[in-house]
Amino acid sequence: MFHYTCKGTCSTGIDLEIDEQGIITYCKIIEGCKGNTEGLCRMVTGRKADEVAEILQGVPCRGDTSCPDQLSRAIRAYTA
């Protein structure tokens, strides 16, 4: 399990697993708006990590980042 510490969002962290084929098999966003973060995790689980990271990169919320943007950063950190 990979853990990413969020910066600049209501969410405090992201737990993530990506399989050998690059598919997200587990995603949990800690804290934040429960409905949005749970919905986001359901939407990305089973999808290609690189595609998800590209789509979510740069989505703003209360500043220059957001929970989706932090998930993009978590994926990039995981696969680096």
Number of C-alpha atoms within 10 A of each C-alpha: 10 14 15 19 12 21 13 14 19 14 19 16 21 22 16 21 18 21 12 6 8 15 18 21 15 17 23 18 25 17 13 15 13 12 8 13 21 15 11 17 19 14 12 19 19 16 15 16 24 15 13 19 20 14 13 17 17 16 15 13 13 9 9 11 18 22 27 24 22 27 28 23 20 22 23 15 12 16 11 6
